[in-house]
Amino acid sequence: MKAVIVCVSVSHGNTLRVADAMAQPLGARIVSPEEADPRELAAADLVGFGSGVFYGRLHPRLTDFARALPTGPRPDRRGAHAFVFATSGLPEAPVIPFTRPFVRLLERKGFDVGGTFACRALDTWAPFKLVGGLNRRRPDTDDLSAARAFTERLRDAHQVTR
């Protein structure tokens, strides 16, 4: 299986740590949006997209990259498989979902999104910085194990349906 993870990790390296854990069972290469080659993504069996959460959304660099991808059904592939992941100081709230808008964007681009993963992470955004940050020890080993298990399930499901 060929897998690629497109990751934006700008503040504390939290999202990159999660991406590393996810990449291991997939044998995936991790790239930034600026390094990503749309042809490589088109040839991949599974593509992950992830970033930290900024003002309730995934990072603009990741979103802009996804918006620039070709749109529509992919006649050369039966459903390009993808997943979305995020790290955030606060949990995803039903009234302010941070992964759902990105999932819809990917679906419009012709991806079959197999799931989302989110975990808490160190957040030093303005008010939290005053107290030394929120979730200082996250992502922890449990978070990284959960991230790895998430991609193992995707890998195994994808291999069964190929």
C-alpha positions, 0 to 999 in steps of 0.5 A: 500500500502506498500512503502519504500524509500531508501535515501542517505542524507549526506551534509545538510539533504536536501534529507532527508527532501524531503524523509520525505515529500514524505513518509507522503502520502505513509506511507513509511519507510525511510532507508539508503542503508545500512539499506535496506533489498532487501526482503522488497523492493521486497515485497513493492508496491512502492520503492523510491530511492533518494539522493543528486547529486554529480559530476552530479550523484546520490550518489555512495552509492545509485548507488552501492546498486541498482547495487547489487539488483537482475536483470531481470523480477520479476515473483513474481510481475507484475512490481515492481513500483519505483520512483527516486528523487534528490536534487541538487544545479543546475538544471538537464541539458539535456546534463548531466542528473543525474536521467536518468542513475539511472532510466535505472539501475532500469529498468534493475533490473525489476522496472517499474519507474513511474517518477522522482522528483528533486528540488533545495537545499543548495549546498556548494560544493567548489566554492559555499562554498566561497559565503556561498552556493547556494540555502540557503533556499531550499528545501522550503515549495513549494519544499516539497509540490511539493514532497508530491504531486508527491508521492500522484499522484504515490500512486493514480495511483498505487491504480487505476491500482492494 
